[in-house]
Amino acid sequence: MSLAVFMETPICLVENIDGELKLNPHALQILTSITKPVVVVAITGQHCTGKSYLMKRLAGSNPFFSLGSTVQSETKGIWMWCVPHCSKLDHVLVLLDTEGLGDVEKADSKNDSWIFALAVLLSSTLVYNSMNTINQQALEQMQYVTELTKLIKVKSSPNAAREEESEEFVGFFPDFVWTVRDFTQELKADGCPITSDQYLENALKLSHDMSPRSLPLLLPSNSQGDREITDKNGRVEMANLSRECIRKFFPKRNCFIFHRPTEDKSLLACLQHVPDRQLEPSFRNQIDRFCYYILSNAKPKTLSGVIMINGRRLGKLLETYVRAISSGDVPCLENAVLSLAQTENPAAVQKAAKHYMKQMALKVDLPTETFWDLLSVHTECEKEALSIFMKHSFKDENLKYQNELVQILETKKESFIHQNEELSTEYCQTQLEYLLQSLREAISKGTFSVPGGYNRFKKKREEIINNYYQMPRKGLKADEALQMFLQSLAVTEDYILQIDQALTEQEKALEVEQIKREAAEKEKKLLKQQQVEMQQKMEAQQRSFEENMNQFKRKIVEDRYKILEEQKMILDSKLKEQKKLMEEGFQMKAAEMNITIEDLQAKIKDIENQNSSWMPMLLDTAGTIMMVMLPGEGKIAGLRLKALATSLSK
């Protein structure tokens, strides 16, 4: 299905009906039909700030989100627009426009918090849109970011410490972009020009404007002055909390400012219809820079830096999140990943097995001339299948699904071997039966029941054998079928030999001895062929075992590298945050971060030294694969490896 066909216009993905979030089945079907990785850009912010216009510009198409010209919020719930990514050819750009925050017509502000939380959970880049400037009021309006740890949890364990858990959010949260519309100030600090990114960082500096006499907001005050100080300090605390949360949850953040698009108020009321030439040049340049940055830098959506998300997976995650919210529960990222793995890993097994069968059908022309011809193609197709499984699987606890794939491929390989032998046997028997017709006709006519008939019979038999050897595509059962054919002629041959009066008793004995010798040689040759095939099969199984282990170890190393890079990124952001706190004069807050930083450093060291931690899993997997693939002593060795893995894991 073409994206251009089913996404000509945006569609509501999450409906907000009377404060209850519901999924639109049609939109969900569109999303889950996308098998390519997705770059998800969500835009959120206060209502009537022009969020939908930014999304329209990012889409770069004629259709547009509903853009209100009145103070009433137009976008309800979360709207989706999927378009081909302009620079990442194998990716799809998923744009999410969220309902405006802080709408006075809403009865329940908690609804805003859930909309914001879903935007964070679904996106790889989150755009927060505001008006005029990043000031105290704008930061106070960002209270939604301070509620994230209440609305989302990383670990499923009820005993998980919230402070420790919050450090894990960075691996799941998107990059952050703050856009400021109708910006009229100069980008300067201390009289020097600054960038918009520096402007954001200056705005996120913690404020010291707090009186020692400040009281908790919920306690009564004795005077109007006390109440004013308390209210002021409460706002400062809230703004500081928003600053801290943005700095902690979104280590990668940028800022873009936009001047007014036009001074003509009549044009502002219908901005979606205004051609670019009627907009202010500075605004056009700023919009172009913003779009270029987002389309060039927005990353594909991943979970914990390792799990690549496509449309199908994003839809499954969305279902899990909305189901949790609707039931009054808090979405758990760990449970969502495990739930996704339970549907994706079986699909990865089937995808890999299907690829194996398709490639075997294309590359193997049954019956094969030799056993090795079949095994060599099997080895190649098995390697491709394992690679596909590794690419599409994740969180394969105890290698359950990889072992399942190994068993499936082994069963299918044996099926191909059996089919190969059957086709070869059937073809050879058919051809021998055809060649035997002329011999039977000669026997029925009495051609060999005369003096010297036995020699004539032998000559005819050799002629049949020679013709049989010249036939192509007999397969690996050619010799076995011929042996059975010769055995079927033994009684007839003895009869012709007995009635051939021209032969002496001595000649008869010599002929009988020669027949026995030839039969023994053919039996010996057949036995040797079977031994060679068995050896080739064992060698192929050994290669399959080694390929399974190599790909498993390679995936462990790759995943460990990604996790290590993510942890280093988190550590780097914490060190920078600690340095900022010290520069801003918050020595105590900076000191409190030492425990978190030390924990991250220890975790990184553990990951770097994890060469032995996954050894029990590796041994257990090796044992399972050996028990599936290897015969006799190989199965016993597999049992021993699994026992060793159990002892090491204790």
C-alpha positions as CSV (number, residue, x, y, z in Angstrom):
1,M,0.0,0.0,0.0
2,S,1.4,3.4,-1.0
3,L,1.9,6.0,1.7
4,A,0.8,8.7,-0.8
5,V,-2.6,6.9,-1.1
6,F,-3.6,6.3,2.5
7,M,-2.1,9.5,4.0
8,E,-3.2,12.2,1.6
9,T,-4.4,14.0,4.7
10,P,-3.7,13.7,8.4
11,I,-5.9,11.5,10.5
12,C,-6.8,11.4,14.2
13,L,-4.8,8.6,15.9
14,V,-5.7,9.1,19.5
15,E,-9.2,10.5,20.1
16,N,-9.9,12.6,23.1
17,I,-13.6,12.1,23.9
18,D,-14.9,13.7,27.1
19,G,-11.5,13.4,28.7
20,E,-11.1,9.7,27.7
21,L,-8.3,8.6,25.3
22,K,-9.4,6.1,22.6
23,L,-7.5,4.8,19.6
24,N,-8.9,5.3,16.1
25,P,-8.8,1.7,14.6
26,H,-8.4,3.0,11.0
27,A,-5.4,5.2,11.9
28,L,-3.9,2.4,13.9
29,Q,-4.2,0.0,11.0
30,I,-2.4,2.6,8.8
31,L,0.4,2.9,11.4
32,T,0.9,-0.8,11.9
33,S,1.1,-1.5,8.2
34,I,4.4,0.4,8.0
35,T,7.2,-2.1,8.2
36,K,10.1,0.4,7.7
37,P,11.8,2.2,10.6
38,V,10.0,5.4,11.6
39,V,11.3,8.8,12.5
40,V,8.6,10.2,14.8
41,V,8.3,14.0,15.4
42,A,5.7,15.1,17.9
43,I,4.8,18.7,18.6
44,T,3.2,19.9,21.8
45,G,2.7,23.1,23.7
46,Q,0.0,25.6,24.8
47,H,-3.1,25.8,22.6
48,C,-3.4,28.3,19.8
49,T,0.4,28.7,19.4
50,G,0.6,27.5,15.8
51,K,1.8,23.9,16.4
52,S,-0.1,22.6,13.4
53,Y,1.5,25.1,11.1
54,L,4.9,23.8,12.0
55,M,3.8,20.2,11.3
56,K,2.4,21.3,7.9
57,R,5.7,22.7,7.0
58,L,7.6,19.6,8.1
59,A,5.2,17.5,5.9
60,G,6.0,19.6,2.9
61,S,2.7,18.8,1.2
62,N,-0.4,20.7,0.2
63,P,-2.8,19.1,2.9
64,F,-2.5,20.6,6.3
65,F,-3.7,20.0,9.9
66,S,-6.7,22.0,10.9
67,L,-5.4,25.5,11.8
68,G,-7.7,27.5,13.9
69,S,-8.2,31.2,13.3
70,T,-10.1,31.8,16.6
71,V,-9.0,31.3,20.2
72,Q,-10.7,27.9,20.3
73,S,-8.3,24.9,20.2
74,E,-8.8,23.0,17.0
75,T,-6.7,19.9,17.3
76,K,-8.2,17.3,19.7
77,G,-6.3,14.2,20.8
78,I,-3.3,13.3,18.7
79,W,-3.3,13.6,14.9
80,M,-1.0,11.6,12.7
81,W,0.5,12.2,9.3
82,C,2.8,9.6,7.7
83,V,4.9,10.7,4.7
84,P,8.0,9.2,3.0
85,H,11.2,10.7,4.6
86,C,12.8,13.1,2.3
87,S,16.4,12.1,3.1
88,K,16.2,8.7,4.8
89,L,15.0,6.6,1.9
90,D,14.3,3.5,3.9
91,H,12.4,5.3,6.7
92,V,9.0,6.9,7.1
93,L,8.4,10.2,8.8
94,V,5.6,10.1,11.3
95,L,4.3,13.5,12.4
96,L,2.2,13.8,15.5
97,D,0.3,16.9,16.3
98,T,-1.0,17.0,19.8
99,E,-4.0,18.7,21.4
100,G,-3.0,22.1,22.9
101,L,-2.1,22.2,26.5
102,G,-3.8,24.5,29.0
103,D,-7.1,24.8,27.2
104,V,-9.5,26.6,29.5
105,E,-12.4,24.6,28.1
106,K,-11.1,21.4,29.6
107,A,-12.5,20.2,32.8
108,D,-9.6,17.9,33.8
109,S,-6.0,19.1,33.5
110,K,-4.8,15.5,34.0
111,N,-5.9,14.9,30.4
112,D,-3.2,17.3,29.3
113,S,-0.6,15.4,31.2
114,W,-1.4,12.1,29.5
115,I,-1.4,13.8,26.0
116,F,2.1,15.2,26.8
117,A,3.3,11.8,28.2
118,L,2.1,10.0,25.1
119,A,3.9,12.5,22.9
120,V,7.1,11.9,24.9
121,L,6.7,8.1,24.7
122,L,6.0,7.9,21.0
123,S,8.4,10.4,19.5
124,S,12.1,10.3,18.7
125,T,12.1,14.2,18.6
126,L,9.7,16.2,20.7
127,V,9.0,19.8,19.7
128,Y,7.6,22.1,22.4
129,N,6.1,25.2,21.0
130,S,5.6,28.5,22.9
131,M,5.0,32.1,22.3
132,N,7.1,35.3,22.6
133,T,9.9,34.3,25.0
134,I,11.2,31.6,27.4
135,N,10.4,33.4,30.7
136,Q,9.3,32.4,34.1
137,Q,5.7,32.0,32.9
138,A,6.7,29.8,30.0
139,L,8.7,27.6,32.4
140,E,5.8,27.4,34.8
141,Q,3.6,26.2,31.9
142,M,6.1,23.3,31.4
143,Q,4.9,21.6,34.6
144,Y,3.9,18.6,32.5
145,V,7.6,17.6,32.2
146,T,7.8,17.5,36.0
147,E,5.0,14.9,36.2
148,L,6.6,12.4,33.8
149,T,8.0,10.2,36.6
150,K,4.5,10.0,38.1
151,L,2.9,9.1,34.8
152,I,5.6,6.7,33.4
153,K,7.7,4.1,35.1
154,V,10.7,2.3,33.6
155,K,10.8,-0.9,35.8
156,S,8.0,-3.2,36.6
157,S,9.3,-4.1,40.0
158,P,7.3,-2.3,42.8
159,N,10.5,-2.0,44.8
160,A,12.3,0.0,42.2
161,A,13.6,3.3,43.6
162,R,12.1,6.3,41.8
163,E,15.3,8.3,41.9
164,E,17.3,5.4,40.5
165,E,14.6,4.6,37.9
166,S,14.5,8.2,36.7
167,E,18.0,7.9,35.3
168,E,16.8,5.2,32.9
169,F,14.3,7.5,31.3
170,V,17.0,9.1,29.1
171,G,17.3,5.8,27.1
172,F,13.6,6.0,26.2
173,F,13.0,9.7,25.9
174,P,13.3,11.7,22.7
175,D,15.5,14.6,21.7
176,F,14.0,18.0,22.7
177,V,13.5,21.1,20.6
178,W,11.9,24.3,22.0
179,T,10.4,26.6,19.4
180,V,9.5,30.2,20.3
181,R,7.0,31.9,18.0
182,D,6.6,35.7,17.5
183,F,10.0,36.3,19.1
184,T,10.7,40.0,19.3
185,Q,13.8,40.2,21.6
186,E,17.4,40.4,20.5
187,L,19.5,37.3,20.9
188,K,22.1,38.8,23.2
189,A,23.5,38.1,26.6
190,D,25.7,40.6,28.5
191,G,25.7,42.7,25.4
192,C,27.1,39.9,23.2
193,P,25.3,38.0,20.5
194,I,24.3,34.4,21.3
195,T,22.7,31.5,19.4
196,S,19.2,30.3,20.0
197,D,20.6,27.2,21.7
198,Q,22.5,29.4,24.1
199,Y,19.4,31.4,24.7
200,L,17.6,28.1,25.8
201,E,20.5,27.1,28.0
202,N,20.5,30.5,29.7
203,A,16.8,30.2,30.3
204,L,17.3,26.8,31.9
205,K,19.8,28.1,34.5
206,L,18.4,27.5,38.0
207,S,17.1,30.6,39.8
208,H,18.3,31.7,43.3
209,D,15.4,34.1,43.8
210,M,14.0,32.4,46.9
211,S,13.5,33.9,50.4
212,P,14.6,31.9,53.5
213,R,11.3,32.9,55.0
214,S,9.3,31.2,52.3
215,L,6.7,28.8,53.5
216,P,5.0,25.8,51.8
217,L,2.3,26.9,49.5
218,L,-0.4,24.8,51.3
219,L,0.3,26.4,54.7
220,P,-1.6,29.6,55.8
221,S,0.3,32.9,55.9
222,N,0.0,35.5,58.5
223,S,0.2,38.5,56.2
224,Q,-0.3,39.6,52.7
225,G,3.5,40.1,52.3
226,D,4.2,36.5,53.5
227,R,1.7,35.2,51.0
228,E,3.3,37.1,48.2
229,I,6.8,35.8,49.1
230,T,5.4,32.3,49.4
231,D,3.6,32.4,46.1
232,K,6.6,33.9,44.4
233,N,9.0,31.3,45.8
234,G,6.5,28.6,45.0
235,R,6.6,29.7,41.4
236,V,10.4,29.8,41.4
237,E,10.5,26.3,42.8
238,M,8.1,25.1,40.1
239,A,10.1,26.8,37.4
240,N,13.4,25.4,38.8
241,L,11.8,22.0,38.9
242,S,10.8,22.3,35.2
243,R,14.3,23.4,34.4
244,E,15.9,20.5,36.3
245,C,13.6,18.0,34.6
246,I,14.2,19.3,31.1
247,R,18.0,19.2,31.8
248,K,17.8,15.7,33.3
249,F,15.4,14.0,30.9
250,F,16.5,15.7,27.7
251,P,20.3,16.0,27.5
252,K,20.1,16.6,23.8
253,R,18.1,19.8,23.3
254,N,18.0,22.7,20.8
255,C,16.0,25.9,20.3
256,F,14.6,27.8,17.3
257,I,13.1,31.2,17.4
258,F,10.6,32.6,14.8
259,H,9.8,36.2,14.1
260,R,6.2,37.2,13.3
261,P,5.3,35.7,9.9
262,T,3.6,38.9,8.8
263,E,2.4,42.2,10.3
264,D,-0.8,41.9,8.4
265,K,-3.4,40.6,10.9
266,S,-5.8,39.6,8.2
267,L,-3.1,37.2,6.8
268,L,-2.4,35.8,10.3
269,A,-6.0,34.7,10.5
270,C,-5.6,32.4,7.5
271,L,-1.9,31.6,7.6
272,Q,-2.3,28.2,6.1
273,H,-3.4,29.8,2.8
274,V,-0.8,32.5,2.7
275,P,1.9,31.9,0.0
276,D,5.5,32.1,1.1
277,R,6.1,35.2,-0.9
278,Q,3.8,37.1,1.3
279,L,5.6,36.1,4.5
280,E,8.4,38.0,6.1
281,P,11.8,36.9,4.6
282,S,13.3,36.4,8.1
283,F,10.4,34.1,9.1
284,R,10.7,32.1,5.9
285,N,14.5,31.6,6.6
286,Q,13.8,30.6,10.2
287,I,11.1,28.1,9.2
288,D,13.4,26.6,6.5
289,R,16.3,26.2,9.0
290,F,14.0,24.5,11.5
291,C,12.6,22.1,8.9
292,Y,16.1,21.3,7.6
293,Y,17.4,20.6,11.1
294,I,14.5,18.3,12.0
295,L,14.5,16.4,8.8
296,S,18.3,16.0,8.9
297,N,18.8,15.3,12.6
298,A,15.7,13.6,13.9
299,K,16.7,10.1,14.7
300,P,14.7,6.9,14.0
301,K,12.6,5.9,17.0
302,T,14.4,3.3,19.2
303,L,13.9,1.9,22.7
304,S,16.8,2.0,25.0
305,G,19.1,2.7,22.0
306,V,19.0,-0.9,20.8
307,I,15.5,-1.8,19.6
308,M,14.6,-0.2,16.2
309,I,10.9,0.8,16.0
310,N,8.9,0.5,12.8
311,G,5.2,1.5,12.3
312,R,4.0,-1.9,13.4
313,R,6.0,-1.8,16.7
314,L,5.0,1.8,17.3
315,G,1.3,0.9,17.0
316,K,1.7,-2.0,19.4
317,L,3.4,0.3,21.9
318,L,0.7,2.8,21.6
319,E,-2.0,0.2,22.2
320,T,-0.1,-0.9,25.4
321,Y,0.2,2.7,26.7
322,V,-3.4,3.7,26.0
323,R,-4.7,0.4,27.5
324,A,-2.7,1.1,30.7
325,I,-3.9,4.8,30.9
326,S,-7.6,3.7,30.3
327,S,-7.3,1.2,33.1
328,G,-6.0,3.8,35.5
329,D,-2.5,2.3,35.6
330,V,0.8,3.9,34.8
331,P,2.5,2.8,31.5
332,C,5.6,0.7,32.3
333,L,8.3,0.9,29.7
334,E,9.9,-2.5,30.7
335,N,6.5,-4.2,30.4
336,A,5.8,-2.5,27.1
337,V,9.1,-3.8,25.7
338,L,8.5,-7.3,27.0
339,S,5.0,-7.3,25.6
340,L,6.3,-6.1,22.2
341,A,9.0,-8.8,22.3
342,Q,6.4,-11.5,22.8
343,T,4.7,-10.6,19.5
344,E,7.8,-9.5,17.6
345,N,10.1,-12.4,18.4
346,P,7.8,-15.2,17.1
347,A,7.3,-13.0,14.0
348,A,11.0,-12.8,13.6
349,V,11.2,-16.6,13.8
350,Q,8.6,-17.0,11.2
351,K,10.1,-14.3,9.0
352,A,13.5,-16.0,9.1
353,A,12.0,-19.5,8.5
354,K,10.0,-18.2,5.6
355,H,13.1,-16.6,4.1
356,Y,14.9,-19.9,4.5
357,M,12.2,-21.9,2.7
358,K,11.9,-19.3,-0.1
359,Q,15.7,-19.3,-0.7
360,M,16.0,-23.1,-0.6
361,A,13.2,-23.4,-3.1
362,L,14.9,-20.9,-5.4
363,K,18.5,-22.2,-5.1
364,V,18.0,-26.0,-4.7
365,D,17.1,-27.9,-7.9
366,L,16.0,-31.3,-6.5
367,P,17.2,-33.9,-6.8
368,T,20.8,-32.8,-6.3
369,E,23.6,-34.7,-7.9
370,T,25.4,-35.0,-4.5
371,F,24.5,-34.7,-0.9
372,W,27.0,-31.8,-0.5
373,D,25.2,-29.8,-3.2
374,L,22.1,-29.7,-0.9
375,L,24.1,-29.1,2.3
376,S,26.1,-26.2,0.9
377,V,22.9,-24.3,-0.1
378,H,21.3,-25.1,3.3
379,T,24.4,-23.6,5.0
380,E,24.0,-20.4,3.0
381,C,20.3,-20.1,3.5
382,E,20.5,-20.9,7.2
383,K,23.1,-18.1,7.7
384,E,20.8,-15.6,5.9
385,A,17.8,-16.7,8.1
386,L,19.8,-16.3,11.3
387,S,20.9,-12.9,10.2
388,I,17.2,-11.9,9.6
389,F,16.2,-13.2,13.0
390,M,19.0,-11.3,14.8
391,K,17.9,-8.1,13.0
392,H,14.3,-8.4,13.9
393,S,14.4,-10.0,17.4
394,F,15.2,-8.4,20.8
395,K,14.9,-9.3,24.5
396,D,15.1,-13.0,23.6
397,E,15.3,-14.1,27.2
398,N,17.3,-17.4,27.5
399,L,17.6,-17.5,23.7
400,K,14.1,-19.1,23.6
401,Y,13.3,-17.9,20.1
402,Q,16.7,-18.5,18.6
403,N,16.6,-22.1,19.8
404,E,13.1,-22.4,18.3
405,L,14.4,-21.2,15.0
406,V,17.3,-23.6,15.1
407,Q,14.9,-26.5,15.6
408,I,12.6,-25.3,12.8
409,L,15.6,-25.0,10.4
410,E,16.9,-28.4,11.4
411,T,13.5,-29.9,10.8
412,K,13.1,-28.2,7.4
413,K,16.6,-29.3,6.4
414,E,15.8,-32.9,7.2
415,S,12.6,-32.5,5.2
416,F,14.7,-31.3,2.2
417,I,17.1,-34.2,2.6
418,H,14.2,-36.7,2.7
419,Q,12.5,-35.1,-0.3
420,N,15.8,-35.0,-2.1
421,E,16.3,-38.8,-1.5
422,E,12.7,-39.6,-2.4
423,L,12.8,-37.7,-5.7
424,S,16.2,-39.3,-6.6
425,T,14.9,-42.8,-5.9
426,E,11.7,-42.2,-7.7
427,Y,13.4,-40.8,-10.8
428,C,16.1,-43.5,-10.9
429,Q,13.5,-46.3,-10.5
430,T,11.4,-44.8,-13.3
431,Q,14.4,-44.6,-15.7
432,L,15.6,-48.1,-14.9
433,E,12.1,-49.5,-15.4
434,Y,12.1,-47.8,-18.8
435,L,15.5,-49.3,-19.8
436,L,14.4,-52.7,-18.5
437,Q,11.5,-53.0,-21.0
438,S,13.7,-54.1,-23.9
439,L,15.5,-56.7,-21.7
440,R,12.1,-58.1,-20.6
441,E,10.9,-58.3,-24.2
442,A,14.1,-60.2,-25.2
443,I,13.7,-62.6,-22.3
444,S,10.0,-63.3,-23.2
445,K,11.1,-64.0,-26.8
446,G,13.6,-66.6,-25.6
447,T,16.5,-64.6,-26.9
448,F,18.8,-65.8,-24.1
449,S,17.5,-69.4,-23.9
450,V,20.1,-70.6,-26.4
451,P,23.7,-71.7,-26.2
452,G,25.7,-68.5,-25.5
453,G,22.6,-66.8,-24.3
454,Y,24.2,-65.9,-21.0
455,N,26.9,-63.8,-22.7
456,R,24.2,-62.1,-24.7
457,F,22.3,-61.4,-21.4
458,K,25.4,-59.9,-19.8
459,K,26.0,-57.7,-22.8
460,K,22.4,-56.4,-22.7
461,R,22.7,-55.8,-19.0
462,E,25.9,-53.8,-19.4
463,E,24.2,-51.8,-22.2
464,I,21.4,-50.9,-19.8
465,I,23.9,-49.9,-17.1
466,N,25.9,-47.7,-19.5
467,N,22.7,-46.0,-20.7
468,Y,21.6,-45.5,-17.1
469,Y,25.0,-43.9,-16.2
470,Q,24.7,-41.4,-19.1
471,M,21.3,-40.1,-17.9
472,P,21.5,-36.7,-16.1
473,R,19.9,-35.6,-12.8
474,K,19.8,-39.0,-11.2
475,G,20.6,-37.6,-7.8
476,L,22.4,-39.1,-4.9
477,K,20.4,-42.4,-4.9
478,A,21.6,-43.4,-8.3
479,D,23.9,-46.1,-7.1
480,E,21.5,-47.4,-4.6
481,A,18.7,-47.7,-7.1
482,L,21.0,-49.5,-9.6
483,Q,22.1,-51.9,-6.9
484,M,18.4,-52.7,-6.2
485,F,17.8,-53.1,-9.9
486,L,20.7,-55.6,-10.3
487,Q,19.4,-57.5,-7.2
488,S,16.0,-57.8,-8.9
489,L,17.7,-59.4,-11.9
490,A,19.7,-62.0,-9.9
491,V,17.1,-64.8,-10.1
492,T,16.7,-64.2,-13.9
493,E,20.4,-64.2,-14.3
494,D,20.9,-67.5,-12.4
495,Y,18.2,-69.1,-14.6
496,I,19.8,-68.0,-17.8
497,L,23.1,-69.2,-16.6
498,Q,21.7,-72.6,-15.7
499,I,20.2,-73.2,-19.1
500,D,23.2,-72.0,-21.1
501,Q,24.5,-75.5,-22.0
502,A,27.4,-74.0,-23.9
503,L,29.1,-73.0,-20.7
504,T,31.3,-75.5,-18.8
505,E,30.9,-76.1,-15.1
506,Q,34.2,-74.3,-14.5
507,E,33.0,-71.3,-16.6
508,K,29.8,-71.3,-14.6
509,A,31.7,-71.2,-11.3
510,L,33.9,-68.4,-12.6
511,E,30.9,-66.4,-13.7
512,V,29.1,-66.9,-10.4
513,E,32.2,-65.8,-8.6
514,Q,32.5,-62.7,-10.8
515,I,28.9,-61.8,-10.1
516,K,29.4,-62.1,-6.4
517,R,32.6,-60.0,-6.7
518,E,30.8,-57.3,-8.6
519,A,27.9,-57.3,-6.2
520,A,30.3,-57.0,-3.2
521,E,32.2,-54.1,-4.9
522,K,28.9,-52.2,-5.5
523,E,27.8,-52.8,-1.9
524,K,31.2,-51.5,-0.7
525,K,30.9,-48.5,-2.9
526,L,27.4,-47.8,-1.7
527,L,28.5,-48.1,2.0
528,K,31.4,-45.7,1.4
529,Q,29.0,-43.2,-0.2
530,Q,26.7,-43.4,2.8
531,Q,29.7,-42.9,5.1
532,V,30.7,-39.8,3.1
533,E,27.2,-38.4,3.2
534,M,27.1,-38.9,7.0
535,Q,30.4,-37.2,7.4
536,Q,29.2,-34.3,5.2
537,K,26.0,-34.0,7.2
538,M,27.9,-33.9,10.5
539,E,30.3,-31.3,9.1
540,A,27.2,-29.2,7.9
541,Q,25.7,-29.5,11.4
542,Q,29.0,-28.4,12.9
543,R,29.0,-25.3,10.6
544,S,25.4,-24.6,11.5
545,F,26.3,-24.8,15.2
546,E,29.3,-22.4,14.7
547,E,27.2,-20.0,12.6
548,N,24.5,-19.9,15.3
549,M,27.1,-19.2,18.0
550,N,28.9,-16.6,15.9
551,Q,25.8,-14.6,15.2
552,F,24.6,-14.9,18.8
553,K,28.0,-13.6,20.1
554,R,28.1,-10.8,17.5
555,K,24.6,-9.7,18.5
556,I,25.7,-9.7,22.2
557,V,28.7,-7.5,21.3
558,E,26.6,-5.1,19.1
559,D,23.9,-4.7,21.8
560,R,26.5,-4.3,24.5
561,Y,28.2,-1.6,22.5
562,K,24.9,0.3,21.9
563,I,24.0,0.1,25.6
564,L,27.5,1.2,26.5
565,E,27.3,4.2,24.2
566,E,23.9,5.1,25.6
567,Q,25.2,4.9,29.2
568,K,28.2,7.0,28.3
569,M,25.9,9.6,26.8
570,I,23.8,9.6,30.0
571,L,27.0,9.9,32.1
572,D,28.3,12.7,29.9
573,S,25.0,14.6,30.3
574,K,25.1,14.1,34.1
575,L,28.7,15.4,34.3
576,K,27.7,18.5,32.3
577,E,24.7,19.0,34.4
578,Q,26.8,18.7,37.6
579,K,29.2,21.3,36.2
580,K,26.4,23.7,35.4
581,L,25.0,23.3,38.9
582,M,28.3,24.2,40.3
583,E,28.7,27.2,38.0
584,E,25.2,28.4,39.0
585,G,26.1,28.1,42.7
586,F,24.0,25.0,43.6
587,Q,26.9,23.1,45.3
588,M,24.6,20.9,47.3
589,K,22.6,19.8,44.3
590,A,25.8,19.1,42.4
591,A,27.1,17.0,45.3
592,E,23.9,15.0,45.4
593,M,24.6,13.9,41.9
594,N,27.8,12.2,42.9
595,I,26.0,9.0,43.8
596,T,24.2,8.9,40.5
597,I,27.4,9.6,38.6
598,E,29.3,6.9,40.5
599,D,26.5,4.4,39.8
600,L,26.7,5.2,36.1
601,Q,30.5,4.9,36.1
602,A,30.2,1.5,37.9
603,K,27.5,0.4,35.4
604,I,29.7,1.4,32.5
605,K,32.6,-0.5,34.0
606,D,30.4,-3.6,34.5
607,I,29.3,-3.5,30.9
608,E,32.9,-3.1,29.7
609,N,33.9,-6.1,31.8
610,Q,30.9,-8.3,30.9
611,N,33.0,-10.9,29.0
612,S,32.1,-13.5,31.6
613,S,28.6,-12.4,32.6
614,W,26.9,-13.8,29.5
615,M,29.0,-17.0,29.5
616,P,26.3,-19.1,31.2
617,M,23.7,-18.0,28.6
618,L,26.2,-18.7,25.8
619,L,27.0,-22.2,27.2
620,D,23.3,-23.0,27.7
621,T,22.5,-21.9,24.1
622,A,25.4,-24.0,22.8
623,G,24.2,-27.0,24.7
624,T,20.6,-26.6,23.4
625,I,21.7,-26.2,19.8
626,M,24.0,-29.2,20.1
627,M,21.2,-31.4,21.4
628,V,19.0,-30.3,18.5
629,M,21.5,-30.6,15.7
630,L,24.1,-33.2,16.7
631,P,23.6,-36.9,17.0
632,G,24.8,-39.4,19.6
633,E,27.8,-38.1,21.6
634,G,26.9,-34.5,20.4
635,K,23.7,-34.7,22.4
636,I,25.6,-35.9,25.5
637,A,28.1,-33.1,25.1
638,G,25.2,-30.6,24.8
639,L,23.7,-31.9,28.1
640,R,27.1,-31.4,29.8
641,L,27.3,-27.8,28.5
642,K,23.8,-27.0,29.8
643,A,24.7,-28.5,33.2
644,L,27.9,-26.3,33.3
645,A,25.9,-23.2,32.4
646,T,23.5,-23.9,35.3
647,S,26.4,-24.3,37.8
648,L,28.1,-21.1,36.6
649,S,24.9,-19.0,36.9
650,K,24.4,-20.0,40.5
